[in-house]
Amino acid sequence: MKTTETTAGRYGEAFNESVKDPSSFWGKAAQDVAWKKPYDRVLDDSNPPFYKWFPGGELNTCYNALDLHIEQGFGDRTALIYDSPVTDTVKKFSYSELRDRVARVAGMLQGLGVKKGGRVIIYMPMIPEALIAMLACARIGAIHSVVFGGFAAKELAVRIDDAKPTVILSASCGIEVKRVIPYKPLLDEAIKMSSHKPEKCVIFQRPQAQAELTPGRDLDWAELEKKAVPADCVWVKSEDPLYILYTSGTTGVPKGVVRDNGGHAVALKWSMKHIYGINPGEVYWAASDVGWVVGHSYIVYAPLLLGATTIMYEGKPVGTPDPGAFWRVISQHKVKALFTAPTAFRAIKREDAKGEYLKKYDISCFETLFLAGERTDPDTYFWASDLLKVPVIDHWWQTETGWAICANFRNLELFPIKAGSASKPVPGYNVKILDSATGKELGPNEQGIVGIKLPLPPGNLPTLWQNDLKFQESYTNAYPGYYFTGDGGYFDEDGYIYIMGRVDDVINVAGHRLSTGAMEEIVAQHPDVAECAVIGAEDQLKGQVPIAFYVTKAGVSREPGEISAELVQMVRNQIGPLACFKSAVSVPRLPKTRSGKILRATMRKIADSQKYSTPATIEDPTSLDVIKEAAQTIGYAK
């Protein structure tokens, strides 16, 4: 794609340098990070596809995130705001207060025998101790692996066996709206199932539930932290792992995405300034969970590396207590930018389509909404944009990359926003559209596989945990010289990228390759539809046919049959009869992961009457029964 490489302006200069001379570009960015020992060179490309950023350098991520700001005189600045509507708690930590607790927990881990390079699994809810635990591991050079609190015991066991932690840090419970979820029984069951047994488990007791401790193995967090000797920073190599994060929904041998220390710190600090437009001391909120990559990158590390204030929110966009929850947090804490999933805004739109709850709050401090995790459909974009009167930026990235591949830029160059597009490649990401059969690079408005020319920029996965072969099989073998994203899409004539969904979401209808993402975009435009998912179901005659499952907005009282007929006609009008789009079914809810992604692959298996397992990441397992019943009404899921 030539258009991005010849773009003028600040973005064009940055992008061109980043792909033509990455060592120069990232060498300058690395000057913002404090190094104990300077690196030998910026990029070691001697062993592709295994690239190393800043080899020879030594640093500590926790030092850069906390101690450095204190040494520069900003110890009293607010580092973390914990806001928990489910427990009616708001608590603030200054950089000095946070550093002192992190140092003590780091000492606690050292006292339990955790050493540099050792692994610690963190299985916790959205409480400050989860963030403190991550930074404490980073402080002593240990490798943390965060597993979403409340994950099924089987999935936790798989991760225990792969990471082989010395210690597991957990809590007595999590809270989902008003429901208390005890974690200890899940943890006990996982350890029982796993071959590897951790030496110790440290449990943070929450007042909502007391966990029964197993003598000889389990320890009380508060007691242990109180006695601990604060630990100093342990310096690590740039390429040493900071953490392992397992890709969601893995079964059998999991894919453990590895993140290094040096490249990660450089890339995330750069992104906070240039993509998100945040300055030190300003308030940034990523409404995610520390169990996901967004939580790692933009609740914990990036805001603190910059010296900003980060928010840890234990609540939902609706129901804790109402659809005004986000507006209350923005107003109360003076949030400059919010990063969340489109599904969160679809939930708010469904409950409060006219934005009545927003009128209760002053959010004049708010400047930008960033959306990622799922493609932002134009209807949600326009609704949010009209309601908030600020730029609504859809940007695209993956667990593997750790930060945005394509975005718009609050501080580098803000382009006109195009609904449905994730804008342009971020500097460092040489994105190409490839022909799926030949691997040849395609031109504007030609749809294909989205690939990224190697090397990937700093902050991306250098490999998978103890599995270089699986890394190559998954990401670099399909199209040599490129990283295989697994997504399909295209560039338009202005260099804007359109991500049309996973490659397996392109269906073959009587020889026509059609994007279910494009059909979803049309369905979502209907004024009565809050959210939807289109899947390709097996068909003996045509190979596959599309089926839409949709949820109506709150207060809609029309007959589902009328709405479904209108949706069929809309797709027919905009794509044509070749889509064979004849089935649209109203459902009360869609199956989603806790991070808000719709489980389309599982829905497809249900429709095709195939065997499926309930994904460990699912928020509401009963939603799968809803899909099965709906599919049966139109002759599927037999």
N, C-alpha and C positions, 0 to 999 in steps of 0.2 A: 504494500500500500504506500504509494509515493506521497500522498497529500500530507501526511503527518511529518514527513521528513523535510518538507520544504516550507513549513509554516513559519511565518514571520512573528515578530514580537518576543516578549520575555519567555513565553512558553516555547516558541519555536527554537530560540537560542538554547534553552535548557535541554529540550528534547534532543536536538541535533547533537549537542556535545555528549549527552548521556549514552547515545548509541554509537557515535563515531569514536569517542575517546572516554570510555567509562572510567578509566583510572583517573583522569583529570577531574571529571565531574564529581565522583564519589570521594576523591581525595580532598576536595574542598569541603564537601559536606562533613567529612570525618573530623575536620578541625573543630567542630562544635562539641565533640565528645572528648572527655578527659581520659587520657591513656597513661597508664603507669609506665609502660614501655612502648615506644613508637613501633609501628609496624614496619616490616622490611619493604613491602610493596603493597599497592592497593589491591590488585587482583592476581591470583595465581591461576592461570588457565592452562597449566601444563598437563592436566589429566581430565579432559572432558569425558563425560558430562558432570564430573565432580569438580566444581569450582570452589576456590577458597577466597574469601574477602578479608583483607587486612592481615595476612599471615605474618607471624612474628610479633604482632602487637599483643600487649597485655592490658587488661582493664577489669573493672568490676561493674556490672550493671546496676547493682543496688547502690554502690557509691555514686554513680552518675545520676541515679534517680532521687537520692536523698541527701547524702553527706555533702556532695558538691554544692548544693543550694544553701545548705547551712553554713558552709565555709565562706560562701559569697555574701553572707549577711541576711539570708532570707529564711532563717529558722522559724520565725513567727508567722510566716505566710501559711495560709490554710492549704494543706496538701490533699486532704480527703474529707468529703462530706458523706456520712452514712445516713441515708434517708430510708426509713422502713415504715411505710404506712401499715403494714400487717402487724407490727408491734408498737406502733405509735411512738417511734423513736427517731430523733435527729441528733446526730453527734458529729462534732468536727474535730479533726486532728491537724495540728500544725506540722510542718516538716520536722521540727525537732521532736515533737511528741511521737510522730510516726516512726522516725529513725530509732528512738529509744526502745519502742516496743519491738520493732523488727530485730534490733540487735539482741534483745533479751530472748526472743523466740529462736533466733539463730544460735545463741548460746545453749538454749534448751536442746536443739537438735544435735549440736556437737556433743553435749553431755550424754546423748543416747547413742553415740557412735557414728553419726552421719559425717562422712568425710567428703572432701572435694571429689566430684565425679560420682558420688553415691546418689541413689535415687530415692525420692520421697513422693508418695502418692498423696494428693490433697483431695479429699472427698467431702466437700463442705457446701453449705448454703451461702447466700449472698449477705455475708456479714464481714465486718472489717478483718476478722481473724483469717479469712481466706486470702485476702490481699496481703496481709502481714506474713502469712505462711509462704507465699510465693516469693516475696522479697527476701525473707529470711533464708530461703534456699539459695537464692541468687547471691546473697551476702557471703555465704561460706563456700560457694562454688559447687553446691549440690545441684542436681538436675531434678526439677519438679515435673510431675505429671498430674495435671488437674483432671479429675473425673467429675462430671456434672453431678451435683448432690442429688441423691434419690435415684440414680441410675440403677437398673436391675442388677441383682447379685451376679448373675451369669456374666454380664458384660464387664462388671468390675473385676471379676475373677480372671477373665481373659487378659485384662490390662495389668493386673498384679503379676501374672505369670510372664508377661512380656517385659515389663519394666524391672521386675525383681527389686522392689523397694526394701530398704532397711527399715523404714518407719512409714506408717500411714497416719496422716493427720485428718481427723474428722470431727463431727459435732453430733450432739444428741438428736437433733432434728432440723428439718427445714419447714417452712410454712408456705403453703400455696393458698393464697387469699385467706380463708378462715380455717383451712384444714392443716393440722399438724402431721408431718410425715416423719416418723422415727427413722433415723438412719442406721442405728446400731444393729438392728436385726438383719438389715441388708448387708452391712459390713461383715458381720459374723458369718452369714451364709456364704458370702464371697470368699472369705478366707478358708472356710471349710471346703469349698469347691476347688480352690487353687492348689497347684502343686507347690508353688513357692509360698513360704510362710514368713510374713514380716516379723522382725524381732519385737517391735513394740508398736502399739497403737495409742495415740494421744487424743483424748476426746474432750472437746469443748462443750461443757454442760450449759445448755440454754434453759431458762426458767420454764419454757413451754413444755419441756419433756426432760426427764432424767434418764440417762442411759445407765444400764447395769454394766459395770466394768468386769472384765474377765481377769481374775487374779493371775499375776505373773506376766501378763501381756499388756493389759490396758492401763493407762495412766491418766490422771486428771490434769487437763491442760493448765487451769488456773494455778494449781499447786506447783506444778513443774516450772511454769514461767516465773513464778514469784521467786523461786530458789535459784534460777539460772544466772550465770555470769554472762553479761553482754559480750557479744562476739565482734571482733573487728572484721573488716572486709578481707576476703581472700582473693588474691589476684589470679585471674585465669587467662588462658590464651584466647585470642579473638575467635578462633574456630571451635573452641570447646562448647559443648551443648549447654544452653540455658534451660531448655525444657523439651519435653516430649509431649505432643498433643495428638491423641488418637482420633482419626477421622470418624465422624459420627456414623453409627449404624454398622460398624465393622463386625464381622463374625469370623470364626475360625482364627486364622493368623491375622491380627489387626495391623493396620498401617499406622505406625507411629511417626508422625511428622516431627522432624528434629529442627530446632531453631538454635542458631549459634548466638554467641554473645556480641561480638564486634559488629558484624553487618546489621544485626537486628537493632542495636542502639543507634547506629548512624541513620538507617532508613526511617525508623519511627520518629526520631527527633526531626528529621527533615520534613516528614509528612505532616506533622502537627502544624508547622509554620506555613507550608506552601499549599497543601490541599485544604486543610481545615481552617486556616487563617487565625490560629490561636497564638497568643503571646503569653509569656510568663506572667503568672498571677491571675489570668482570666479563667473563667469557669467553663469547663467542658464536660458534657455528659454523654456517655455511651450507654443507652438503656438496653443492656445485654446481660449476660451472665458470665462469670469468670470461667465457667466450664467450656465456653466456646472461644474460638480464636478472636472474635471481636472483644471479648472481655479481657483476654490476655493482652492484646495490643493496645486497646483504647479505653479500658477502665484502669488497668494497672500500669503498664510500662510507658506508653507514649506521653500521656499527660505529665507524669512525674519526671520523666527524662527532660521534658521541656521546662519544668518548674511551674506548671499550671495547677489548677485545682480540679480534681476529678470527683465525680459523684458515683457512689455505689448505692443502687436503688433496689430495695427488696420489696417489690410490688409488681403490679400489672398496669397496662395502659387503661383498662376499664375494670371496675369491680373493687378497686382499692383506693377510695370507696366508689368512684364514679368515673365517667368519661372525661372529667376535668383533671384527672390525676397528673398527667404530664404538664398541663398548664400551671398547676400549683407548684410543681417542682421547679419549673423554669422561672416562675415569678419569685418564689421564695429565695432561691439561691442565686439569682441573677445569671442564669445560664446564657452563654453567648452562642453556642452551637450544640445541637442534639444530633446524635447518630443512633438510629434505630432501624428496625426491619419494616418493610412496607406493610406486613401483616398487622403490626401494631396500629398503624394508621387506618387500616381497613376496619379494625375492631372499633376504633374511636368513631370512624365515619358511620359504621353500622348503628351504634348506640346514640350518636348525636350528629346526625347528618347536617343539621343547620348550624352547628358550632355554638350552641347556646351556652355551654359550660365555659367556653373561652372568654365570654364577656365578663366573667367574674374576676378575671385576673389581668394584671398589668404585665405584659411580656415585651415591653418596649426594649428590654435589654437583648432580646433574641435576634440573631442575625442570619442564621443558616440552619436548614434541616438537611441532614445527610441520610440517605436511605440505601441499604444494601442487605444482602442475605437471600433475597429473591428479586427477580426483575420487577421494577416498579411499573405497573400498568398505567397508561396515560390517564385513566379516570381518577386513580388515587393521586397521581401527580397534580392534576388540575384542581382537585378538591383541596388538597393540602396547600397548594400555591395560592388559591383564591382566599382560603381561610386565614393563612398566616401572613400573607403579603411580604414574604422573604424568599430568597432563592431556595428551591427544593432540588437538591442534587442527588441524582441516582448514580451510585458508583459501584464498581464490580470488582470483586476479589474472591479469594478462596482460602480455606484453612492452610493449604500448602504455601501460599504466597505470603501470608501474614500481614499484608497491607495492600492498598488498592492497586489494581492493574490498570484500570481506566477510571477517570474521574473528571470533574471540573475543579477549578482551582481558585479558592477564595483569595489567596495571596500571591499567586504566580500570575494568573491571567484568567479572569472569569469570562467564559464564553457564553454566548446566547444559549439558553437551555432548549433542547429539543425533547419533547415528551417521548418516552420509550427508549431513549438512548442513554448509555452510560458515559456520554461525551467522548473524550479523547484519551489515548494511552498516556499514562503517567511517565514522566522521564525515567529512563532505565528499562522500560518495558517495550521492546521492539516487537509489537504485536503484528501478526500477519494472518490473513485468511487463506487457508489451504484447501485445495481440492482433496476431498476425502479419499479418492482412489489413487491419485498420482502424487500428492504432496506438493503440487505446483502452487505457487503463490497466485492468488486471484486478484482481480481489480475491483474498483468501486461497484457496489450494488450486486456483487456476485456472492451468493451465500455459500459458506463452507465451514470447515473446522477452524476454530480460533486457536492459533498456535503462537508461541512467543519464542523469538529467536534467542538462542543461548549466547552468552551466559545470562541467566536471570540476575536481576539487580540484587544488592544486599538485602538481607531480611527474609529472603525466600528460603525454602527448605534446601539444605545442601545434600540431604539424603533422607532415607527412612531409618529408624532406630534399628541398628544391627542387621540391616537388610538392604545392602547396595543393589543386589540383583532385583529385588522387588521394586526399588526406586526406578531402575532402568525400564523394567517391564511396564510399569504403570505410567511413566511420564516421558521417557526419552526415546524408546525403541520405535514407537509407531511412526514418527517422522523425524529421522536423524537430523540433529542440528537445531531442533525445536523442542520446547516444552509443550506437551499435549495437555490442553486445559480440560478436555472432555466436553466443552461447550461448542455450540454452533452459533454462527452470526455473520455479520457483514459490515463493511464500512460504506457510508454513503459518499457522495461526491465531495462533501466538505470535510471528510476525515473523521466524522463521528461514527462511533461503533454502536451496533445494535446486537445485543446478546439475546439469542432466541431460545435459550434453554439448553439443557443437556442434550448431547448428541442422540441419546436414546429417546428423546422427546420429539424427534423428527419421525413422522410416520409415513408409511408407503401405502397410499390409497390408489389401487389399480394402476401402479406404475408411476404415480405422481408423488414426489417427495414433498410433504407439507409440514409446516411447523405448527405444533399444538400451541406454541407461545403466541403465534399470530392470531390464532382463533380465540385464545383466552383474552387477548387485547380487545377483540371485538365484543365478546360476551360481557366483559367488564364495563363497556361503555353504556350498557343498558341502565336506565335511571333507577330501576328497582333492585339491581344486583349489587351486593356488598363485596363479595369475592367469589372466585370460581377456580376450577381446575379442569383442563381438557386433557384427556388421555386417549391413546390409540388402543382400541380393543381388537382382538383377532376376529377376522371375518373370512369365511371359506371362499367367498366369491371375489372380494376385493383385496384380500390380504389383511388390511386394517381399516377400521372406520373410527372416526372421532366421536367421543361421548363427552358431554359437558356436565359437570356437577356444579351447582351454584347455590349460594346462600343469599337470601334476600335481605334487604335493609330492614332495620327495626321499624315496625308500624305499617309495613306493606301488607295489604289485605286482599290483593288481587288473587285470582285463581292461578295456581302454578302452571296449569295447562296453557293459559293465555300467554304468560311470560315465556314459557318454553317455545311456543310457536313463533313468537317475535324474535327470539334468539336464533332459531333456525333460519328465519328469513334474513336476519342481519348478516349472518355468516355467508349465506347464499349470495346476498347482494354484494358483499365486499370481497369475497374470495372466489365465489362462483360455484356452480353445481358440482364441479370436479372434486370438491372437498367431501362430498357425500355426508354432509353434516345434517343428521336427522334426529339426533337424540340429545335432549337437554333435560336434566332432572334436578328438581329442587330438593335440597337436603338442609337439615337444621344446622349442620356444622361439617367442616372438612377435617380430615386427619392431618395433624401437624406435629412436627418436632417441637420441643420446648423452646427452640430458638425461632420458631415461626415458619419453617419451611414446610410446604405441603408435600405429603408423602405420595407423590405421583406413581413411583415405581411399585409401591405396595398396592395402590389403587388399581393399577393395571393388572397385577397378578390376580386380584380379587375378581375383576371383570372377566378375566380369561379363565376363571375357575382353576387357577394354578395354586399349588401349595405356597403358603407364605408364613413367615414368622412375624410376630408383633415386634416392630423395631423398638430397641431399648430407649430410643430418644423420644418416643411418642408421648404427647402431652395427655391425651385422653384415649385409652384403648377402645372404648365403646364406639368411637367415631368410625372404626373400621366396620363394625356391624351395620352402622348407618349406611355406609357405601354399599355393602353387600345387599342389603334390602332394596336400596334404590336401583342398583344394577339389575337385580332380579325382576323388577317391575317392567324393564324394557328388554328382558330376554337374555340377560348375561348372568354371570356368577351362578351358574347352574349347579 
